[in-house]
């Protein structure tokens, strides 16, 4: 039986245990992740005693509620602990209460939409299977990426660890402020900082950086490491860092470190042609996931 549960009534211990055990679990589905990303504005559809769950992040409009996709949450949808539950996706979608008059929600790569009263489109992420040796991963790089990795080595770059989330926020404001103006605001960045701090505190993520030989920071990135995935959640480069291929160097070193780890590296997109080409140049395979909307 699928039940609609309001946020205040969700048993978060059982919820998070479901995400832990889910065959298609993703870190975005944990209650603590959703609480931070939505300011605790999410309800849920739950099968039986939390054997499958479907989060419903929402915004309150003047006369109705709208289900939306929060920033820093790439995929949601149905998370299930048994294979046969995957076939119940359309029942979950049809169980979304009618008071959610507008919907724009990303499902996950293991959700196949068959029957629904909603419209469906698709977005793309890019994956690399890290079960193989680094030599095989590197072999799949594009010619230009191989050249840029060699170029980066000539600049005597250094990997940095023990970086605080506030540093990423500072550099995002400095180097991405104009690009993201009107899209992401200070409240969104505060949520990103809280997400990073939480994941660092429970060992579900880490920050890597690149500096030049003088110690100047050139690039920073936060990676989520959870549920069999290594996710490229947030990244920023300085103009000098772009010239020196610092992010290419950082990604190459990360893939080298986690080769043969059996993780899936997820670039988190992108639908932007330039970024999509960049991710593909590392051997990233385009993987579709559905978006339901009305």
Buried (B, 14 or more C-beta within 10 A) or exposed (E): EBEBBEBEEBBBEBBBEBBEBBEBBBBBBBBBBBBBBBEEBBBBBBBEEBBBBBBBBBBEEEEEBBBBBBBBBBBBBBBBBEEEBBEBBBBBBEBBEEEBEBBBBBBBBBBEBEEBEBEEEEBBBBBBEBEBEBEEBBEBBBEEBBEBBEBBEEBEBBEBEEBEBEBBBBBBEEBBEEEEEEEBEEEBBEBBBBBBBBBBEEEBBBBBBBBBEEEEBBBBBBBBBBBEBBBBBBBBBBEBBBEBBBBBBBBBBBBEEBBEBEBBBBBBBBEEEEBBEBBBBBBBEEBEBBBBBB
